[in-house]
Amino acid sequence: LGVSPSAYEEACAVLGQENAAIAVACILQRAGQINSAGGYLRSLTDKAAKGEFSVWPMLLAQLRANGSHV
């Protein structure tokens, strides 16, 4: 994906390891639609630090996109 170690470490610090991994997995699923995975992760991390982002809506959207009933 081209996510730098520093971007992932910052995401882990802000989101927690599990939520950072979920975010990266969701980014991986949409890699064809995202120009810069590292930049996108940094943007999500910044939003999370401000209390404006949670991985759950992102995860639920991914589940729905894959045909799972939520």
PyRosetta script that sets phi, psi and omega in degrees:
from pyrosetta import init, pose_from_sequence

init()
pose = pose_from_sequence("LGVSPSAYEEACAVLGQENAAIAVACILQRAGQINSAGGYLRSLTDKAAKGEFSVWPMLLAQLRANGSHV")
pose.set_psi(1, -23.3)
pose.set_omega(1, -178.4)
pose.set_phi(2, 81.8)
pose.set_psi(2, 23.9)
pose.set_omega(2, 176.5)
pose.set_phi(3, -82.5)
pose.set_psi(3, 125.9)
pose.set_omega(3, -179.0)
pose.set_phi(4, -70.9)
pose.set_psi(4, 152.6)
pose.set_omega(4, 176.5)
pose.set_phi(5, -56.3)
pose.set_psi(5, -37.2)
pose.set_omega(5, -178.4)
pose.set_phi(6, -67.3)
pose.set_psi(6, -36.6)
pose.set_omega(6, 177.9)
pose.set_phi(7, -65.3)
pose.set_psi(7, -42.4)
pose.set_omega(7, 179.8)
pose.set_phi(8, -68.5)
pose.set_psi(8, -40.9)
pose.set_omega(8, 179.0)
pose.set_phi(9, -62.4)
pose.set_psi(9, -40.9)
pose.set_omega(9, 178.2)
pose.set_phi(10, -65.3)
pose.set_psi(10, -41.1)
pose.set_omega(10, 177.4)
pose.set_phi(11, -61.1)
pose.set_psi(11, -42.4)
pose.set_omega(11, 177.6)
pose.set_phi(12, -61.7)
pose.set_psi(12, -40.5)
pose.set_omega(12, -179.0)
pose.set_phi(13, -66.1)
pose.set_psi(13, -37.9)
pose.set_omega(13, -176.7)
pose.set_phi(14, -86.7)
pose.set_psi(14, -46.4)
pose.set_omega(14, -174.4)
pose.set_phi(15, -90.2)
pose.set_psi(15, -24.3)
pose.set_omega(15, -169.5)
pose.set_phi(16, 95.4)
pose.set_psi(16, 155.1)
pose.set_omega(16, -175.6)
pose.set_phi(17, -60.8)
pose.set_psi(17, -44.2)
pose.set_omega(17, -177.3)
pose.set_phi(18, -65.3)
pose.set_psi(18, -46.0)
pose.set_omega(18, -179.3)
pose.set_phi(19, -68.8)
pose.set_psi(19, -34.3)
pose.set_omega(19, 175.7)
pose.set_phi(20, -64.6)
pose.set_psi(20, -40.7)
pose.set_omega(20, 178.1)
pose.set_phi(21, -64.9)
pose.set_psi(21, -39.7)
pose.set_omega(21, 177.2)
pose.set_phi(22, -62.8)
pose.set_psi(22, -44.8)
pose.set_omega(22, 179.6)
pose.set_phi(23, -60.9)
pose.set_psi(23, -44.3)
pose.set_omega(23, 179.5)
pose.set_phi(24, -64.5)
pose.set_psi(24, -40.3)
pose.set_omega(24, 178.3)
pose.set_phi(25, -62.7)
pose.set_psi(25, -41.6)
pose.set_omega(25, 178.2)
pose.set_phi(26, -67.4)
pose.set_psi(26, -38.2)
pose.set_omega(26, 176.3)
pose.set_phi(27, -63.5)
pose.set_psi(27, -41.1)
pose.set_omega(27, 178.3)
pose.set_phi(28, -60.1)
pose.set_psi(28, -42.4)
pose.set_omega(28, 179.7)
pose.set_phi(29, -62.9)
pose.set_psi(29, -27.1)
pose.set_omega(29, -178.5)
pose.set_phi(30, -110.4)
pose.set_psi(30, 20.4)
pose.set_omega(30, -174.3)
pose.set_phi(31, -54.4)
pose.set_psi(31, -34.4)
pose.set_omega(31, 179.6)
pose.set_phi(32, -68.5)
pose.set_psi(32, -17.8)
pose.set_omega(32, -178.1)
pose.set_phi(33, -104.4)
pose.set_psi(33, -5.5)
pose.set_omega(33, -176.2)
pose.set_phi(34, -113.8)
pose.set_psi(34, 122.8)
pose.set_omega(34, -177.3)
pose.set_phi(35, -71.6)
pose.set_psi(35, -40.6)
pose.set_omega(35, -177.6)
pose.set_phi(36, -134.4)
pose.set_psi(36, 99.5)
pose.set_omega(36, -177.9)
pose.set_phi(37, -61.0)
pose.set_psi(37, -41.5)
pose.set_omega(37, 179.6)
pose.set_phi(38, -64.4)
pose.set_psi(38, -42.4)
pose.set_omega(38, 177.6)
pose.set_phi(39, -64.8)
pose.set_psi(39, -38.7)
pose.set_omega(39, 178.5)
pose.set_phi(40, -65.6)
pose.set_psi(40, -43.5)
pose.set_omega(40, 178.2)
pose.set_phi(41, -63.1)
pose.set_psi(41, -41.6)
pose.set_omega(41, 177.3)
pose.set_phi(42, -62.1)
pose.set_psi(42, -40.2)
pose.set_omega(42, 178.6)
pose.set_phi(43, -63.3)
pose.set_psi(43, -44.2)
pose.set_omega(43, 177.4)
pose.set_phi(44, -63.3)
pose.set_psi(44, -39.3)
pose.set_omega(44, 178.9)
pose.set_phi(45, -62.8)
pose.set_psi(45, -44.0)
pose.set_omega(45, 178.2)
pose.set_phi(46, -61.4)
pose.set_psi(46, -43.3)
pose.set_omega(46, 178.2)
pose.set_phi(47, -63.6)
pose.set_psi(47, -41.4)
pose.set_omega(47, 179.5)
pose.set_phi(48, -63.1)
pose.set_psi(48, -38.7)
pose.set_omega(48, 179.3)
pose.set_phi(49, -62.8)
pose.set_psi(49, -27.3)
pose.set_omega(49, 179.0)
pose.set_phi(50, -92.1)
pose.set_psi(50, 1.1)
pose.set_omega(50, -178.5)
pose.set_phi(51, 78.4)
pose.set_psi(51, 20.0)
pose.set_omega(51, -175.7)
pose.set_phi(52, -106.6)
pose.set_psi(52, 8.2)
pose.set_omega(52, -178.1)
pose.set_phi(53, -147.1)
pose.set_psi(53, 139.7)
pose.set_omega(53, 172.1)
pose.set_phi(54, -136.0)
pose.set_psi(54, 144.7)
pose.set_omega(54, -179.2)
pose.set_phi(55, -71.7)
pose.set_psi(55, -19.8)
pose.set_omega(55, -172.8)
pose.set_phi(56, -61.6)
pose.set_psi(56, -47.4)
pose.set_omega(56, 176.2)
pose.set_phi(57, -60.6)
pose.set_psi(57, -37.1)
pose.set_omega(57, 177.8)
pose.set_phi(58, -63.8)
pose.set_psi(58, -44.7)
pose.set_omega(58, -179.9)
pose.set_phi(59, -66.2)
pose.set_psi(59, -43.6)
pose.set_omega(59, 179.2)
pose.set_phi(60, -63.7)
pose.set_psi(60, -40.0)
pose.set_omega(60, 177.3)
pose.set_phi(61, -62.4)
pose.set_psi(61, -40.0)
pose.set_omega(61, 178.7)
pose.set_phi(62, -66.1)
pose.set_psi(62, -40.2)
pose.set_omega(62, 177.9)
pose.set_phi(63, -62.9)
pose.set_psi(63, -43.2)
pose.set_omega(63, 178.7)
pose.set_phi(64, -63.9)
pose.set_psi(64, -40.8)
pose.set_omega(64, 179.7)
pose.set_phi(65, -62.9)
pose.set_psi(65, -28.5)
pose.set_omega(65, 179.4)
pose.set_phi(66, -89.4)
pose.set_psi(66, 4.2)
pose.set_omega(66, 176.0)
pose.set_phi(67, 87.6)
pose.set_psi(67, 9.6)
pose.set_omega(67, 178.0)
pose.set_phi(68, -81.0)
pose.set_psi(68, 144.3)
pose.set_omega(68, 175.9)
pose.set_phi(69, -89.1)
pose.set_psi(69, 123.7)
pose.set_omega(69, -176.8)
pose.set_phi(70, -111.7)
pose.dump_pdb("model.pdb")
